[in-house]
């Protein structure tokens, strides 16, 4: 048995599913935040969130997501003009706002991330722009979902939003790079008094079909 197989077997032997309290933390009781407690988020915790989310799967392990954590007053002032007016206060007062971006040259990392498949060759050459864009967007967005679930699992609250000007964010934070912003997500410890009433969700039968 290989080391990887042994580790996989061991990881599945101790627990068959997450307990109900863990599911409450990550899903059922988790809410999008509209205000924040005066409590900072340590850089070490952001590292822990990333080190958890990075294990989520992407196609050919392409991992196109790149993140800028906006934490300082200077960085917040750069972000502020990019935000839609209703989102300014709740974003600027957050301890951290993550700018999620997709690296449009993610394939340059594939010789390290996916060496067995020669996957870089799939994206190099003329006429590959649409494939690059689609792959980056799909997998980068998937990784942001992993990130938010990892953040919740480690005790942080999240406020994802798309109410900002992507072009302005790209000019302010990613000029001269192959990175393009997707959306942003404020992070911290939410003020429950400012959470909106929860909206309904569709039931299984309205969404799913089993064939």
Secondary structure, DSSP 4 states (H G I P E B T S, - for coil): --HHHHHHHHHHHS-SS--HHHHIIIIIS--B-SSB-S----HHHHHHHHHHHTTS--GGG---EEEEEE-SHHHHHHHHTTB-GGGHHHHHTSSEEEEEEEETTGGGGHHHHSGGGTGGGGT-STT-HHHHHHHHHHHHHHHHHHHHHHHHHTT-EEEEE--B-HHHHHHHH-TTSSEEEEEEEEEE-B-GGGPPPPPP---HHHH----
